[in-house]
Amino acid sequence: SVLLLKWVDNKTITLASTIHGKTPLTTAKRYSRTEKRYIDVQMPSIIKEYNVNMGGVDLHNRMIAYYRSYHRTVKWPVRFLEHFLDMAIVNSWLTYRDDCFKAAVPKTCIMDLHFFKLRIAQLLIIEKTVPEHESDSENDVEEPPRKRQAGRPGRVSLPLQEKRVQGAMHLPQAMDLKEAQRCRNPGCSGKTRIQCSECKVYLCVLKDRNCFLNFHKK
């Protein structure tokens, strides 16, 4: 059951809760314009708890407003669903951040709210089923984009771990480059002109060092 309650104070406040009821009632001091003095009024317990945790509620609402999902519609069920989807994402990110702090993950490796929400969207639009692979939090974080230098090809950010292991469309292609590019497989310092058609990163394909294969199996 869900409690829907409207509290008339300086402004009207509407609340919904699955764990509170109208009772127990408490008292609060409010100024009466008719009597021109402070009087005791009955106040539901949900209002009292809301006032105690108002700071957290305001912070949560502000974080939702940073990257709110917008949809051009006047249908209230759609807007209602989008709001609660944003609320769930913010709650998930707060939990993720707390877990990272407890695990002593470096701050530079912790996703911010914008990247976290973008990551969820990217995972939802992956076309094919992605096999489950074990991975740690450090390997799942993309490298931040770097400024492009004049006269050199732009450095492409590493793809998501889930996209890397799809494999079906990851094919090597030889690029017509004047200078070979640095191999992006971790631990390799070689140079190559072979590029992955899906990831758009350069990887070695040699007899004694197949970085292309190793990169997509990790």
N, C-alpha and C positions, 0 to 999 in steps of 0.2 A: 504494500500500500504506500501511497505517496501523499504527503501532507502539502497542501497549497495554502499559504497564509498571506494575508495582506495586513501590514502594520502601518497605521497612519501616524506619522510623527511630523517633523517639519516638512518632510516629503513622504509620499506613499512608497512603501517598500514591499515588493512581492517576493516571497521565498518559497522554494520547494525542497522537501527533504524526505528521505526514506528512513531516517533514524530518529527523528524528533517527532514530538506530538505537541498539541496545544498546551498540555499540562506537563510538568508543574508550572504554575504561574508564580512569577516574582513581582516585586514592586520596583518602580523607578520614579525618580523625581522629574516632573515636567512643569513648566511654567504655564499657568492658566491665565489667558487674557481676560476672561470674564471675571474671575475672582482676583486677578492681579496679584497672584502669589504662587509659590511652588506647591504642588499637591502630589500625593502618591497615586500612581496609576498602575494598573495590572499590566504585566509584560510577559509574554510567552517565553519559555526557556530557549527556543530557537533564536529569538532576537538577542537575548543576552549572550549566547555563544557566538553569534555573528558579530556583535560589537567587540568581543574579546579578540576574535581572529580577523578583524576588518583589514588590518595591514596586509595579511597574506592574501586575502581576497582581492584587494586593490592591486597588489603586485601581479597576481595571476591574470587579472583582467588586462593589465597593461602589457604583459607578455603576449597575450592573445592578439592584442591590437597591433603589435609590431608586424606580424606577418599573417594577417587575417585572410581567410579564404573568401573570395568574393564570387558571387554568381548572379548574373542579371536575371532575377526572377522575383516575383511578388508572392510566390507561394510560400507560406510560412513553414510547411514541413521541410522544404529544402534548406531554407535559411536556418531553421532549428537544428537540422542534422549537421550542417556545416559548422555551426558554432560548437556543438558538442564534439565534433571531430577535431577542431582546433584545440578544444579543452583537453582532449585525450592526448594529443601530441605534446602539448606543453607539460602535462603531468608525466608523460613518458620521458621527456627530455630532462626534467628535474630529477627523476629517478636515475636515469642514465648518468647524469652529472654527479650525483651523490655516490653512485657505485664507482665512478672513476676516481673520485677523491679518496674513497676508502681503499682502493687498489693502488693508490699512489701513482696514477697515470699522469705523465707530464701535461701541464696545461696546454702546451702547443699541440698535443695529440687529441685533445678533447674537442668534439664537434660543438660549434655554437648552435643556437636554436634554428637559425636560417638554414645552415648546412644539414642539420638533423632532419628538418622537414623536407628539404630537397632530396635527401637520401631516401626517405620513405617513399616519396613520389617516384624516384628512379627505380626502386625495387618493385613497385606496384605495376609499372609499365613494361617490365621485362617480358618479352613475348613468350619465351619457352620456359619450361620448368628448369630450375637451377638445382643441380645436385648439392647435397649438403656437404660442406667441408669444414673442418675445424680451422679456426683462425683466431688470432688474438686481436685485441683492440688496436694495437699499433699498426698492424698490417692492413686494417680496414680503412685507415684514414688516407685520403688522397693527398698528394703533394700540393701545396698552394701554388697557384699560377705565378710564373715569373715574367718580368718585363721582357719584351722581345728586343733583341739587339739588332741593329742595322746590319744588313748583309748576311744574316744567318737565319735559317728556318726557325719558326716559332716552336717553343718547347711545349708539347702537349701533355696535359696532366694525366697521371695514371688513372685508368678506369676503375670502377668499383670491383671489388673482389668477386661479387656474384656475376658480373658481366664478363670478367676475364675467363671464368671457367665454363662459360656456355659452350665455346668451342666450335659450334657448327659453322659459323661464318668467319672464324678466325683463320685466315689464309695468308701465307707469306707472299709478298709481291716485291719485285726488284724495282727500286726507284732510280730514275735517271738523275743522279746527283753528281756534282763536280767533286764534292768532298763527302766522305763517309761520315755517318753520324754515330755518336756514342751509343753503345748498347744499353738498353734500359733494364736489363735483367739484373737484380741485386747481386753484387759481388763480381760482375763482369766489367772489365775496363776496356774491352775491345771496341772496334768500330766496324760498322756494317752499312750496307745500302739496302738491306732487306727490311721491309716494313710490314707490320700486321695490318691487314685490310680493315679490321674492325676496331682495334685499339688505337691505331694510328701512332704506334711507337716502334722504334727501330730495335731489332733483335738479331743476334748472330745465328746463322745457320751454317755450321761447319761440320766437318767429319768428326772432329774430336771435341766440339763444343756446340751443342744444339740448344742455345739459349731460348730459341723460339718455343721449343717443346717444353723445356723446364719452366718457362715463364707462365704458360697456360695450364700447367699441372699443379701449381702451388695453391 
